[in-house]
Amino acid sequence: MIFRYLIIVVFFIASSCNDKQVKLDDFEIAKVDYHRGKLQRIFVVVRSEKVNDTAFICQVISTLKKSYPIEKNSNISFFSDKKYADYKTELFMDGDDLLPTTEYENWNKSYLGEYEFETNEYKTFPNSSLKNNQKEYKLNGCN
């Protein structure tokens, strides 16, 4: 009986050691938005050169899934600058604008990507005027 539990523990340790972990300093959670007690969106800051590194993005998604109560309709928004990691309506279109409208283009440039848990789709540069920057990936294995 003890041997059986020992095998399970050894297997668990071995499998968790093989998983490549994302260091917390590789990304930062800028904001978590809940609506009526359900997680709507997590705003994450990453380095811009990581935007098309789907293995990295998948690791971030996996880490967040273990740390937050993800819903079917939850999303992750990726930004390169914490200053802009928020809904554009909150920053620019609310009655109490936090940022001047002259910074709206900076928000667009900082908005790197979007991941939808419902579809497992990850889209890069969703607001970019340069269509060749926009890519779509299906990330099914982010557990």
The first five atom37 places (N, CA, C, CB, O) and aatype in JSON, in Angstrom:
{
  "aatype": [12, 9, 13, 1, 18, 10, 9, 9, 19, 19, 13, 13, 9, 0, 15, 15, 4, 2, 3, 11, 5, 19, 11, 10, 3, 3, 13, 6, 9, 0, 11, 19, 3, 18, 8, 1, 7, 11, 10, 5, 1, 9, 13, 19, 19, 19, 1, 15, 6, 11, 19, 2, 3, 16, 0, 13, 9, 4, 5, 19, 9, 15, 16, 10, 11, 11, 15, 18, 14, 9, 6, 11, 2, 15, 2, 9, 15, 13, 13, 15, 3, 11, 11, 18, 0, 3, 18, 11, 16, 6, 10, 13, 12, 3, 7, 3, 3, 10, 10, 14, 16, 16, 6, 18, 6, 2, 17, 2, 11, 15, 18, 10, 7, 6, 18, 6, 13, 6, 16, 2, 6, 18, 11, 16, 13, 14, 2, 15, 15, 10, 11, 2, 2, 5, 11, 6, 18, 11, 10, 2, 7, 4, 2],
  "atom_mask": [
    [1, 1, 1, 1, 1],
    [1, 1, 1, 1, 1],
    [1, 1, 1, 1, 1],
    [1, 1, 1, 1, 1],
    [1, 1, 1, 1, 1],
    [1, 1, 1, 1, 1],
    [1, 1, 1, 1, 1],
    [1, 1, 1, 1, 1],
    [1, 1, 1, 1, 1],
    [1, 1, 1, 1, 1],
    [1, 1, 1, 1, 1],
    [1, 1, 1, 1, 1],
    [1, 1, 1, 1, 1],
    [1, 1, 1, 1, 1],
    [1, 1, 1, 1, 1],
    [1, 1, 1, 1, 1],
    [1, 1, 1, 1, 1],
    [1, 1, 1, 1, 1],
    [1, 1, 1, 1, 1],
    [1, 1, 1, 1, 1],
    [1, 1, 1, 1, 1],
    [1, 1, 1, 1, 1],
    [1, 1, 1, 1, 1],
    [1, 1, 1, 1, 1],
    [1, 1, 1, 1, 1],
    [1, 1, 1, 1, 1],
    [1, 1, 1, 1, 1],
    [1, 1, 1, 1, 1],
    [1, 1, 1, 1, 1],
    [1, 1, 1, 1, 1],
    [1, 1, 1, 1, 1],
    [1, 1, 1, 1, 1],
    [1, 1, 1, 1, 1],
    [1, 1, 1, 1, 1],
    [1, 1, 1, 1, 1],
    [1, 1, 1, 1, 1],
    [1, 1, 1, 0, 1],
    [1, 1, 1, 1, 1],
    [1, 1, 1, 1, 1],
    [1, 1, 1, 1, 1],
    [1, 1, 1, 1, 1],
    [1, 1, 1, 1, 1],
    [1, 1, 1, 1, 1],
    [1, 1, 1, 1, 1],
    [1, 1, 1, 1, 1],
    [1, 1, 1, 1, 1],
    [1, 1, 1, 1, 1],
    [1, 1, 1, 1, 1],
    [1, 1, 1, 1, 1],
    [1, 1, 1, 1, 1],
    [1, 1, 1, 1, 1],
    [1, 1, 1, 1, 1],
    [1, 1, 1, 1, 1],
    [1, 1, 1, 1, 1],
    [1, 1, 1, 1, 1],
    [1, 1, 1, 1, 1],
    [1, 1, 1, 1, 1],
    [1, 1, 1, 1, 1],
    [1, 1, 1, 1, 1],
    [1, 1, 1, 1, 1],
    [1, 1, 1, 1, 1],
    [1, 1, 1, 1, 1],
    [1, 1, 1, 1, 1],
    [1, 1, 1, 1, 1],
    [1, 1, 1, 1, 1],
    [1, 1, 1, 1, 1],
    [1, 1, 1, 1, 1],
    [1, 1, 1, 1, 1],
    [1, 1, 1, 1, 1],
    [1, 1, 1, 1, 1],
    [1, 1, 1, 1, 1],
    [1, 1, 1, 1, 1],
    [1, 1, 1, 1, 1],
    [1, 1, 1, 1, 1],
    [1, 1, 1, 1, 1],
    [1, 1, 1, 1, 1],
    [1, 1, 1, 1, 1],
    [1, 1, 1, 1, 1],
    [1, 1, 1, 1, 1],
    [1, 1, 1, 1, 1],
    [1, 1, 1, 1, 1],
    [1, 1, 1, 1, 1],
    [1, 1, 1, 1, 1],
    [1, 1, 1, 1, 1],
    [1, 1, 1, 1, 1],
    [1, 1, 1, 1, 1],
    [1, 1, 1, 1, 1],
    [1, 1, 1, 1, 1],
    [1, 1, 1, 1, 1],
    [1, 1, 1, 1, 1],
    [1, 1, 1, 1, 1],
    [1, 1, 1, 1, 1],
    [1, 1, 1, 1, 1],
    [1, 1, 1, 1, 1],
    [1, 1, 1, 0, 1],
    [1, 1, 1, 1, 1],
    [1, 1, 1, 1, 1],
    [1, 1, 1, 1, 1],
    [1, 1, 1, 1, 1],
    [1, 1, 1, 1, 1],
    [1, 1, 1, 1, 1],
    [1, 1, 1, 1, 1],
    [1, 1, 1, 1, 1],
    [1, 1, 1, 1, 1],
    [1, 1, 1, 1, 1],
    [1, 1, 1, 1, 1],
    [1, 1, 1, 1, 1],
    [1, 1, 1, 1, 1],
    [1, 1, 1, 1, 1],
    [1, 1, 1, 1, 1],
    [1, 1, 1, 1, 1],
    [1, 1, 1, 1, 1],
    [1, 1, 1, 0, 1],
    [1, 1, 1, 1, 1],
    [1, 1, 1, 1, 1],
    [1, 1, 1, 1, 1],
    [1, 1, 1, 1, 1],
    [1, 1, 1, 1, 1],
    [1, 1, 1, 1, 1],
    [1, 1, 1, 1, 1],
    [1, 1, 1, 1, 1],
    [1, 1, 1, 1, 1],
    [1, 1, 1, 1, 1],
    [1, 1, 1, 1, 1],
    [1, 1, 1, 1, 1],
    [1, 1, 1, 1, 1],
    [1, 1, 1, 1, 1],
    [1, 1, 1, 1, 1],
    [1, 1, 1, 1, 1],
    [1, 1, 1, 1, 1],
    [1, 1, 1, 1, 1],
    [1, 1, 1, 1, 1],
    [1, 1, 1, 1, 1],
    [1, 1, 1, 1, 1],
    [1, 1, 1, 1, 1],
    [1, 1, 1, 1, 1],
    [1, 1, 1, 1, 1],
    [1, 1, 1, 1, 1],
    [1, 1, 1, 1, 1],
    [1, 1, 1, 1, 1],
    [1, 1, 1, 0, 1],
    [1, 1, 1, 1, 1],
    [1, 1, 1, 1, 1]
  ],
  "atom_positions": [
    [[0.82, -1.19, 0.0], [0.0, 0.0, 0.0], [0.87, 1.26, 0.0], [-0.94, -0.01, 1.21], [0.63, 2.18, -0.79]],
    [[1.88, 1.32, 0.86], [2.77, 2.47, 0.91], [3.55, 2.59, -0.4], [3.75, 2.34, 2.1], [3.79, 3.7, -0.88]],
    [[3.92, 1.48, -0.98], [4.65, 1.47, -2.25], [3.82, 2.13, -3.35], [5.03, 0.03, -2.65], [4.35, 2.89, -4.16]],
    [[2.52, 1.84, -3.37], [1.63, 2.42, -4.38], [1.61, 3.94, -4.26], [0.19, 1.85, -4.24], [1.69, 4.64, -5.27]],
    [[1.5, 4.47, -3.05], [1.5, 5.91, -2.84], [2.85, 6.53, -3.19], [1.14, 6.24, -1.4], [2.9, 7.64, -3.71]],
    [[3.91, 5.82, -2.9], [5.25, 6.31, -3.23], [5.41, 6.46, -4.74], [6.31, 5.36, -2.67], [6.0, 7.43, -5.21]],
    [[4.9, 5.49, -5.5], [4.96, 5.56, -6.96], [4.17, 6.76, -7.47], [4.42, 4.27, -7.59], [4.62, 7.47, -8.37]],
    [[3.01, 7.01, -6.9], [2.18, 8.14, -7.32], [2.9, 9.45, -7.02], [0.8, 8.11, -6.6], [2.91, 10.35, -7.86]],
    [[3.49, 9.57, -5.84], [4.21, 10.79, -5.48], [5.41, 11.01, -6.38], [4.66, 10.73, -4.02], [5.64, 12.12, -6.84]],
    [[6.17, 9.95, -6.65], [7.33, 10.06, -7.54], [6.88, 10.48, -8.93], [8.1, 8.73, -7.59], [7.52, 11.33, -9.55]],
    [[5.8, 9.89, -9.44], [5.28, 10.25, -10.75], [4.86, 11.72, -10.78], [4.1, 9.35, -11.13], [5.16, 12.43, -11.74]],
    [[4.17, 12.18, -9.73], [3.74, 13.56, -9.68], [4.93, 14.51, -9.69], [2.89, 13.81, -8.44], [4.93, 15.49, -10.43]],
    [[5.94, 14.23, -8.89], [7.13, 15.08, -8.83], [7.85, 15.07, -10.16], [8.07, 14.62, -7.7], [8.28, 16.12, -10.64]],
    [[8.0, 13.92, -10.76], [8.7, 13.83, -12.06], [7.95, 14.59, -13.13], [8.87, 12.36, -12.48], [8.57, 15.29, -13.93]],
    [[6.63, 14.47, -13.17], [5.88, 15.16, -14.22], [5.87, 16.66, -13.99], [4.45, 14.64, -14.3], [5.88, 17.43, -14.96]],
    [[5.84, 17.11, -12.74], [5.84, 18.55, -12.51], [7.23, 19.15, -12.76], [5.38, 18.85, -11.1], [7.33, 20.32, -13.11]],
    [[8.28, 18.37, -12.58], [9.63, 18.87, -12.86], [9.87, 19.01, -14.36], [10.68, 17.95, -12.25], [10.68, 19.84, -14.78]],
    [[9.19, 18.22, -15.16], [9.37, 18.3, -16.61], [8.63, 19.48, -17.22], [8.9, 17.02, -17.26], [8.97, 19.93, -18.31]],
    [[7.62, 19.98, -16.52], [6.88, 21.12, -17.04], [7.75, 22.36, -16.95], [5.55, 21.32, -16.25], [8.26, 22.71, -15.88]],
    [[7.93, 23.02, -18.07], [8.7, 24.27, -18.08], [7.83, 25.35, -17.46], [9.16, 24.65, -19.53], [6.72, 25.6, -17.95]],
    [[8.3, 25.99, -16.42], [7.52, 26.99, -15.72], [7.9, 28.39, -16.19], [7.71, 26.85, -14.21], [9.07, 28.68, -16.45]],
    [[6.92, 29.25, -16.28], [7.15, 30.64, -16.59], [7.51, 31.34, -15.29], [5.9, 31.31, -17.29], [6.78, 31.22, -14.3]],
    [[8.6, 32.07, -15.28], [8.96, 32.83, -14.1], [8.02, 34.01, -13.96], [10.44, 33.3, -14.17], [7.58, 34.59, -14.96]],
    [[7.72, 34.36, -12.72], [6.8, 35.46, -12.5], [7.31, 36.78, -13.07], [6.54, 35.62, -11.02], [6.52, 37.66, -13.4]],
    [[8.63, 36.93, -13.19], [9.14, 38.17, -13.75], [9.09, 38.18, -15.28], [10.56, 38.4, -13.29], [9.48, 39.17, -15.9]],
    [[8.61, 37.1, -15.9], [8.45, 37.07, -17.35], [7.14, 37.74, -17.78], [8.49, 35.63, -17.85], [6.98, 38.13, -18.94]],
    [[6.21, 37.85, -16.84], [4.96, 38.54, -17.12], [4.43, 39.14, -15.83], [3.91, 37.57, -17.75], [4.82, 38.75, -14.73]],
    [[3.53, 40.11, -15.99], [2.96, 40.77, -14.82], [1.45, 40.89, -15.02], [3.6, 42.18, -14.6], [0.98, 41.22, -16.11]],
    [[0.72, 40.63, -13.97], [-0.73, 40.82, -14.02], [-1.0, 42.27, -13.65], [-1.48, 39.82, -13.05], [-0.71, 42.7, -12.54]],
    [[-1.55, 43.01, -14.6], [-1.81, 44.43, -14.38], [-3.19, 44.68, -13.78], [-1.67, 45.2, -15.69], [-3.37, 45.59, -12.98]],
    [[-4.16, 43.85, -14.17], [-5.53, 44.07, -13.7], [-6.32, 42.78, -13.9], [-6.21, 45.26, -14.45], [-6.1, 42.05, -14.87]],
    [[-7.23, 42.52, -12.99], [-8.16, 41.4, -13.12], [-9.56, 41.97, -13.0], [-7.89, 40.28, -12.03], [-9.88, 42.64, -12.02]],
    [[-10.39, 41.7, -13.99], [-11.73, 42.27, -14.03], [-12.77, 41.18, -13.78], [-11.99, 42.96, -15.38], [-12.88, 40.21, -14.53]],
    [[-13.53, 41.38, -12.71], [-14.65, 40.49, -12.39], [-15.95, 41.26, -12.61], [-14.56, 39.96, -10.92], [-16.03, 42.46, -12.33]],
    [[-16.96, 40.58, -13.11], [-18.28, 41.18, -13.27], [-19.29, 40.21, -12.68], [-18.6, 41.5, -14.77], [-19.42, 39.07, -13.13]],
    [[-20.01, 40.68, -11.67], [-20.99, 39.84, -10.97], [-20.36, 38.54, -10.46], [-22.17, 39.51, -11.89], [-20.96, 37.47, -10.52]],
    [[-19.14, 38.68, -9.95], [-18.46, 37.54, -9.35], [-17.79, 36.58, -10.32], [0.0, 0.0, 0.0], [-17.21, 35.58, -9.89]],
    [[-17.88, 36.86, -11.61], [-17.26, 35.99, -12.61], [-16.09, 36.71, -13.27], [-18.29, 35.55, -13.68], [-16.16, 37.9, -13.57]],
    [[-15.02, 35.96, -13.49], [-13.83, 36.54, -14.1], [-14.09, 36.82, -15.57], [-12.62, 35.61, -13.93], [-14.41, 35.92, -16.34]],
    [[-13.94, 38.08, -15.94], [-14.16, 38.5, -17.33], [-12.86, 38.54, -18.12], [-14.83, 39.85, -17.37], [-12.77, 38.01, -19.23]],
    [[-11.85, 39.2, -17.52], [-10.63, 39.45, -18.27], [-9.46, 39.63, -17.31], [-10.79, 40.68, -19.19], [-9.59, 40.22, -16.23]],
    [[-8.31, 39.11, -17.75], [-7.05, 39.35, -17.05], [-6.16, 40.15, -18.0], [-6.36, 38.0, -16.61], [-5.94, 39.76, -19.15]],
    [[-5.66, 41.27, -17.51], [-4.76, 42.11, -18.3], [-3.34, 41.76, -17.88], [-5.07, 43.66, -18.09], [-2.97, 41.91, -16.71]],
    [[-2.54, 41.3, -18.84], [-1.2, 40.8, -18.57], [-0.18, 41.63, -19.36], [-1.08, 39.3, -18.92], [-0.41, 41.97, -20.52]],
    [[0.94, 41.93, -18.72], [2.01, 42.66, -19.37], [3.15, 41.68, -19.67], [2.51, 43.85, -18.49], [3.63, 40.98, -18.79]],
    [[3.56, 41.66, -20.94], [4.68, 40.81, -21.4], [5.59, 41.66, -22.28], [4.17, 39.53, -22.17], [5.21, 42.73, -22.76]],
    [[6.79, 41.16, -22.5], [7.7, 41.85, -23.43], [7.16, 41.67, -24.85], [9.16, 41.29, -23.31], [6.67, 40.6, -25.21]],
    [[7.24, 42.69, -25.65], [6.65, 42.66, -26.99], [7.27, 41.58, -27.88], [6.82, 44.02, -27.66], [6.59, 41.07, -28.76]],
    [[8.53, 41.23, -27.66], [9.14, 40.19, -28.5], [8.57, 38.8, -28.21], [10.66, 40.18, -28.3], [8.86, 37.85, -28.95]],
    [[7.78, 38.67, -27.16], [7.18, 37.38, -26.81], [5.79, 37.18, -27.44], [7.06, 37.26, -25.29], [5.19, 36.12, -27.28]],
    [[5.3, 38.17, -28.15], [3.93, 38.14, -28.65], [3.65, 36.94, -29.56], [3.64, 39.41, -29.39], [2.55, 36.39, -29.52]],
    [[4.61, 36.52, -30.38], [4.4, 35.38, -31.28], [5.04, 34.09, -30.78], [4.94, 35.7, -32.65], [5.09, 33.1, -31.51]],
    [[5.53, 34.09, -29.56], [6.1, 32.9, -28.94], [4.95, 32.13, -28.29], [7.21, 33.27, -27.88], [4.65, 32.31, -27.1]],
    [[4.31, 31.27, -29.08], [3.1, 30.59, -28.6], [3.38, 29.65, -27.43], [2.46, 29.82, -29.73], [2.5, 29.42, -26.61]],
    [[4.58, 29.09, -27.35], [4.92, 28.24, -26.2], [4.92, 29.09, -24.93], [6.31, 27.56, -26.41], [4.41, 28.66, -23.9]],
    [[5.5, 30.28, -25.0], [5.5, 31.18, -23.85], [4.08, 31.61, -23.49], [6.37, 32.42, -24.15], [3.69, 31.56, -22.33]],
    [[3.31, 32.04, -24.5], [1.94, 32.48, -24.26], [1.13, 31.35, -23.63], [1.28, 32.96, -25.57], [0.34, 31.59, -22.72]],
    [[1.33, 30.14, -24.11], [0.62, 28.98, -23.56], [1.0, 28.74, -22.1], [0.92, 27.72, -24.41], [0.15, 28.37, -21.28]],
    [[2.26, 28.95, -21.76], [2.7, 28.79, -20.37], [2.06, 29.85, -19.48], [4.24, 28.88, -20.29], [1.68, 29.56, -18.34]],
    [[1.94, 31.07, -19.97], [1.28, 32.13, -19.21], [-0.18, 31.74, -18.98], [1.39, 33.49, -19.95], [-0.69, 31.87, -17.86]],
    [[-0.85, 31.28, -20.02], [-2.25, 30.88, -19.92], [-2.4, 29.76, -18.9], [-2.79, 30.42, -21.3], [-3.29, 29.8, -18.05]],
    [[-1.55, 28.78, -18.97], [-1.57, 27.65, -18.04], [-1.38, 28.11, -16.6], [-0.49, 26.63, -18.4], [-2.09, 27.66, -15.7]],
    [[-0.44, 29.01, -16.38], [-0.19, 29.55, -15.04], [-1.42, 30.29, -14.52], [1.01, 30.49, -15.06], [-1.78, 30.14, -13.35]],
    [[-2.05, 31.08, -15.37], [-3.24, 31.83, -14.96], [-4.41, 30.89, -14.68], [-3.63, 32.84, -16.04], [-5.19, 31.14, -13.75]],
    [[-4.55, 29.82, -15.45], [-5.63, 28.86, -15.23], [-5.51, 28.2, -13.86], [-5.62, 27.79, -16.32], [-6.52, 27.84, -13.25]],
    [[-4.27, 28.03, -13.39], [-4.05, 27.42, -12.08], [-4.27, 28.4, -10.94], [-2.65, 26.85, -12.01], [-4.46, 28.0, -9.79]],
    [[-4.25, 29.69, -11.24], [-4.3, 30.71, -10.2], [-5.64, 31.45, -10.1], [-3.23, 31.7, -10.43], [-5.92, 32.08, -9.08]],
    [[-6.46, 31.37, -11.13], [-7.7, 32.14, -11.17], [-8.88, 31.24, -11.55], [-7.58, 33.3, -12.16], [-8.7, 30.23, -12.24]],
    [[-10.09, 31.61, -11.1], [-11.28, 30.83, -11.46], [-11.76, 31.19, -12.87], [-12.42, 31.08, -10.44], [-12.68, 31.99, -13.03]],
    [[-11.12, 30.61, -13.86], [-11.41, 30.92, -15.26], [-12.81, 30.45, -15.63], [-10.35, 30.28, -16.19], [-13.22, 29.34, -15.29]],
    [[-13.51, 31.3, -16.33], [-14.85, 30.99, -16.84], [-14.76, 30.71, -18.34], [-15.85, 32.16, -16.55], [-13.76, 31.04, -18.98]],
    [[-15.8, 30.13, -18.88], [-15.85, 29.86, -20.32], [-15.68, 31.15, -21.12], [-17.18, 29.17, -20.69], [-15.04, 31.14, -22.18]],
    [[-16.24, 32.23, -20.65], [-16.2, 33.5, -21.37], [-15.06, 34.41, -20.94], [-17.5, 34.22, -21.19], [-15.03, 35.58, -21.32]],
    [[-14.12, 33.92, -20.15], [-12.98, 34.72, -19.71], [-12.01, 34.95, -20.87], [-12.26, 34.04, -18.52], [-11.93, 34.14, -21.79]],
    [[-11.28, 36.06, -20.8], [-10.29, 36.4, -21.81], [-9.02, 36.9, -21.12], [-10.83, 37.47, -22.79], [-9.04, 37.31, -19.96]],
    [[-7.93, 36.87, -21.87], [-6.69, 37.48, -21.43], [-6.29, 38.5, -22.49], [-5.56, 36.41, -21.21], [-6.27, 38.19, -23.68]],
    [[-5.97, 39.71, -22.04], [-5.45, 40.74, -22.94], [-3.98, 40.93, -22.61], [-6.24, 42.09, -22.8], [-3.62, 41.11, -21.45]],
    [[-3.14, 40.91, -23.63], [-1.69, 41.05, -23.46], [-1.26, 42.45, -23.91], [-0.93, 39.96, -24.27], [-1.63, 42.91, -24.99]],
    [[-0.48, 43.11, -23.06], [0.02, 44.46, -23.33], [1.51, 44.5, -23.08], [-0.71, 45.51, -22.46], [2.05, 43.69, -22.32]],
    [[2.17, 45.45, -23.73], [3.61, 45.62, -23.5], [3.9, 46.67, -22.44], [4.29, 46.01, -24.8], [5.02, 46.76, -21.95]],
    [[2.9, 47.46, -22.07], [3.1, 48.53, -21.09], [1.94, 48.53, -20.1], [3.21, 49.92, -21.8], [0.78, 48.6, -20.48]],
    [[2.28, 48.45, -18.83], [1.26, 48.4, -17.77], [0.35, 49.62, -17.79], [1.93, 48.28, -16.4], [-0.83, 49.53, -17.44]],
    [[0.89, 50.75, -18.19], [0.12, 52.0, -18.24], [-1.15, 51.86, -19.09], [0.98, 53.13, -18.79], [-2.16, 52.48, -18.8]],
    [[-1.08, 51.03, -20.13], [-2.19, 50.89, -21.07], [-2.98, 49.6, -20.88], [-1.67, 50.95, -22.48], [-3.93, 49.34, -21.61]],
    [[-2.61, 48.8, -19.92], [-3.25, 47.49, -19.71], [-4.6, 47.66, -19.02], [-2.33, 46.57, -18.88], [-4.74, 47.44, -17.82]],
    [[-5.56, 48.04, -19.82], [-6.93, 48.26, -19.33], [-7.84, 48.38, -20.55], [-7.02, 49.54, -18.41], [-7.37, 48.46, -21.69]],
    [[-9.14, 48.4, -20.3], [-10.08, 48.62, -21.39], [-9.87, 50.04, -21.93], [-11.56, 48.42, -20.91], [-9.68, 50.98, -21.16]],
    [[-9.91, 50.19, -23.25], [-9.75, 51.54, -23.81], [-10.89, 52.44, -23.38], [-9.67, 51.48, -25.34], [-10.71, 53.65, -23.24]],
    [[-12.06, 51.86, -23.16], [-13.19, 52.68, -22.7], [-12.93, 53.24, -21.3], [-14.49, 51.84, -22.69], [-13.38, 54.34, -20.98]],
    [[-12.21, 52.5, -20.49], [-11.87, 52.99, -19.14], [-10.82, 54.09, -19.19], [-11.36, 51.83, -18.27], [-10.86, 55.04, -18.41]],
    [[-9.88, 53.97, -20.12], [-8.77, 54.92, -20.19], [-9.1, 56.18, -20.96], [-7.58, 54.27, -20.81], [-8.61, 57.26, -20.62]],
    [[-9.94, 56.06, -22.02], [-10.12, 57.19, -22.93], [-11.56, 57.64, -23.12], [-9.56, 56.84, -24.24], [-11.79, 58.8, -23.46]],
    [[-12.53, 56.78, -22.92], [-13.9, 57.11, -23.32], [-14.87, 57.24, -22.16], [-14.4, 56.07, -24.25], [-16.07, 57.4, -22.36]],
    [[-14.34, 57.19, -20.96], [-15.15, 57.36, -19.77], [-15.26, 58.86, -19.48], [-14.55, 56.59, -18.55], [-14.48, 59.65, -20.0]],
    [[-16.21, 59.23, -18.69], [-16.34, 60.64, -18.32], [-15.12, 61.17, -17.61], [0.0, 0.0, 0.0], [-14.79, 62.36, -17.73]],
    [[-14.44, 60.33, -16.87], [-13.22, 60.72, -16.15], [-12.02, 60.08, -16.82], [-13.3, 60.32, -14.64], [-11.39, 59.19, -16.25]],
    [[-11.7, 60.51, -18.03], [-10.58, 59.93, -18.78], [-9.32, 59.92, -17.93], [-10.33, 60.71, -20.08], [-8.94, 60.93, -17.34]],
    [[-8.67, 58.76, -17.87], [-7.42, 58.64, -17.14], [-6.24, 59.11, -17.96], [-7.21, 57.21, -16.7], [-5.24, 59.59, -17.42]],
    [[-6.36, 58.98, -19.27], [-5.27, 59.38, -20.17], [-5.81, 60.33, -21.24], [-4.61, 58.14, -20.83], [-6.98, 60.23, -21.63]],
    [[-4.97, 61.23, -21.71], [-5.42, 62.12, -22.79], [-5.59, 61.34, -24.09], [-4.41, 63.29, -22.99], [-4.9, 60.34, -24.31]],
    [[-6.49, 61.77, -24.92], [-6.76, 61.07, -26.18], [-5.54, 61.04, -27.1], [-7.93, 61.73, -26.9], [-5.48, 60.22, -28.02]],
    [[-4.59, 61.9, -26.86], [-3.36, 61.88, -27.67], [-2.56, 60.59, -27.45], [-2.48, 63.1, -27.34], [-1.69, 60.26, -28.25]],
    [[-2.86, 59.88, -26.38], [-2.15, 58.63, -26.09], [-2.89, 57.4, -26.62], [-1.94, 58.49, -24.59], [-2.46, 56.27, -26.39]],
    [[-3.98, 57.62, -27.31], [-4.77, 56.5, -27.81], [-3.96, 55.6, -28.75], [-6.01, 57.02, -28.54], [-4.07, 54.38, -28.69]],
    [[-3.15, 56.19, -29.61], [-2.32, 55.4, -30.53], [-1.3, 54.56, -29.77], [-1.6, 56.33, -31.54], [-0.98, 53.45, -30.18]],
    [[-0.8, 55.09, -28.65], [0.12, 54.31, -27.81], [-0.59, 53.08, -27.21], [0.69, 55.19, -26.68], [0.01, 52.02, -27.07]],
    [[-1.86, 53.25, -26.87], [-2.65, 52.11, -26.38], [-2.72, 51.04, -27.47], [-4.08, 52.56, -25.95], [-2.52, 49.85, -27.19]],
    [[-3.0, 51.44, -28.69], [-3.08, 50.49, -29.81], [-1.76, 49.75, -30.01], [-3.45, 51.22, -31.11], [-1.76, 48.54, -30.24]],
    [[-0.65, 50.47, -29.91], [0.67, 49.85, -30.1], [1.01, 48.91, -28.94], [1.74, 50.92, -30.23], [1.69, 47.9, -29.14]],
    [[0.56, 49.24, -27.76], [0.87, 48.43, -26.58], [0.0, 47.17, -26.5], [0.68, 49.26, -25.31], [0.37, 46.2, -25.84]],
    [[-1.14, 47.18, -27.16], [-2.08, 46.05, -27.14], [-1.55, 44.95, -28.05], [-3.52, 46.5, -27.6], [-1.68, 45.03, -29.27]],
    [[-0.94, 43.93, -27.45], [-0.22, 42.9, -28.21], [-1.09, 41.73, -28.66], [0.89, 42.38, -27.39], [-0.89, 41.2, -29.75]],
    [[-2.04, 41.34, -27.84], [-2.8, 40.15, -28.21], [-3.97, 39.89, -27.29], [0.0, 0.0, 0.0], [-4.15, 40.53, -26.26]],
    [[-4.76, 38.91, -27.71], [-5.99, 38.55, -27.01], [-6.17, 37.03, -27.06], [-7.21, 39.28, -27.65], [-6.02, 36.41, -28.11]],
    [[-6.48, 36.44, -25.91], [-6.76, 35.0, -25.85], [-8.16, 34.8, -25.31], [-5.71, 34.26, -24.95], [-8.54, 35.38, -24.3]],
    [[-8.94, 33.96, -26.01], [-10.31, 33.63, -25.6], [-10.36, 32.19, -25.12], [-11.31, 33.85, -26.77], [-10.03, 31.27, -25.87]],
    [[-10.77, 32.0, -23.87], [-10.84, 30.65, -23.32], [-11.92, 29.8, -23.99], [-11.1, 30.71, -21.82], [-11.76, 28.59, -24.13]],
    [[-12.99, 30.42, -24.42], [-14.09, 29.67, -25.04], [-13.66, 28.99, -26.33], [-15.27, 30.61, -25.31], [-14.06, 27.86, -26.6]],
    [[-12.84, 29.67, -27.14], [-12.45, 29.14, -28.45], [-11.0, 28.66, -28.49], [-12.66, 30.2, -29.5], [-10.59, 28.01, -29.45]],
    [[-10.22, 28.97, -27.45], [-8.77, 28.7, -27.42], [-8.03, 29.44, -28.51], [-8.51, 27.21, -27.55], [-6.97, 29.0, -28.94]],
    [[-8.57, 30.56, -28.97], [-7.93, 31.35, -30.02], [-7.1, 32.47, -29.42], [-8.98, 31.92, -30.97], [-7.53, 33.17, -28.5]],
    [[-5.92, 32.62, -29.96], [-5.01, 33.69, -29.57], [-4.74, 34.54, -30.8], [-3.68, 33.13, -28.96], [-4.28, 34.02, -31.83]],
    [[-5.02, 35.83, -30.72], [-4.84, 36.75, -31.84], [-3.82, 37.81, -31.44], [-6.19, 37.4, -32.26], [-3.91, 38.39, -30.36]],
    [[-2.86, 38.05, -32.33], [-1.86, 39.07, -32.06], [-2.24, 40.37, -32.74], [-0.47, 38.61, -32.52], [-2.86, 40.38, -33.81]],
    [[-1.86, 41.45, -32.12], [-2.08, 42.81, -32.63], [-3.48, 43.01, -33.2], [-1.04, 43.13, -33.69], [-3.62, 43.37, -34.37]],
    [[-4.52, 42.77, -32.39], [-5.89, 42.85, -32.92], [-6.29, 44.23, -33.42], [-6.84, 42.43, -31.86], [-7.18, 44.34, -34.26]],
    [[-5.66, 45.29, -32.93], [-6.02, 46.65, -33.36], [-5.01, 47.27, -34.32], [-6.17, 47.54, -32.16], [-5.12, 48.45, -34.65]],
    [[-4.05, 46.49, -34.76], [-3.01, 47.03, -35.63], [-3.56, 47.36, -37.01], [-1.85, 46.04, -35.74], [-4.38, 46.62, -37.57]],
    [[-3.09, 48.46, -37.54], [-3.47, 48.8, -38.92], [-2.64, 48.01, -39.93], [-3.3, 50.32, -39.16], [-2.97, 47.95, -41.11]],
    [[-1.56, 47.39, -39.45], [-0.72, 46.57, -40.32], [-1.21, 45.12, -40.27], [0.78, 46.66, -39.9], [-0.96, 44.42, -39.29]],
    [[-1.9, 44.7, -41.28], [-2.51, 43.37, -41.29], [-1.48, 42.24, -41.23], [-3.36, 43.21, -42.54], [-1.8, 41.15, -40.74]],
    [[-0.26, 42.48, -41.7], [0.75, 41.42, -41.66], [1.24, 41.16, -40.23], [1.94, 41.78, -42.57], [1.86, 40.13, -39.97]],
    [[0.96, 42.08, -39.29], [1.28, 41.85, -37.88], [0.25, 40.95, -37.21], [1.37, 43.18, -37.14], [0.55, 40.29, -36.21]],
    [[-0.94, 40.92, -37.75], [-2.02, 40.17, -37.13], [-1.92, 38.69, -37.48], [-3.39, 40.72, -37.58], [-1.87, 38.3, -38.65]],
    [[-1.88, 37.87, -36.42], [-1.82, 36.43, -36.59], [-2.85, 35.79, -35.68], [-0.4, 35.89, -36.3], [-3.19, 36.34, -34.63]],
    [[-3.35, 34.64, -36.09], [-4.29, 33.88, -35.25], [-3.73, 32.49, -35.01], [-5.71, 33.8, -35.91], [-3.25, 31.83, -35.93]],
    [[-3.8, 32.07, -33.77], [-3.31, 30.75, -33.37], [-4.41, 30.02, -32.6], [-2.01, 30.86, -32.51], [-5.16, 30.64, -31.84]],
    [[-4.49, 28.73, -32.79], [-5.37, 27.89, -31.99], [-4.48, 27.2, -30.94], [-6.16, 26.82, -32.9], [-3.64, 26.37, -31.29]],
    [[-4.67, 27.55, -29.66], [-3.83, 27.03, -28.58], [-4.64, 26.06, -27.74], [-3.28, 28.18, -27.7], [-5.19, 26.44, -26.71]],
    [[-4.7, 24.81, -28.17], [-5.53, 23.82, -27.48], [-4.83, 23.17, -26.29], [-5.95, 22.77, -28.45], [-5.52, 22.66, -25.4]],
    [[-3.51, 23.16, -26.25], [-2.82, 22.4, -25.22], [-2.35, 23.2, -24.03], [0.0, 0.0, 0.0], [-1.39, 22.8, -23.38]],
    [[-2.98, 24.31, -23.72], [-2.53, 25.14, -22.61], [-3.19, 24.7, -21.31], [-2.84, 26.62, -22.88], [-4.14, 25.32, -20.84]],
    [[-2.69, 23.64, -20.74], [-3.27, 23.15, -19.49], [-2.32, 23.45, -18.41], [-3.58, 21.66, -19.53], [-2.59, 23.14, -17.25]]
  ]
}
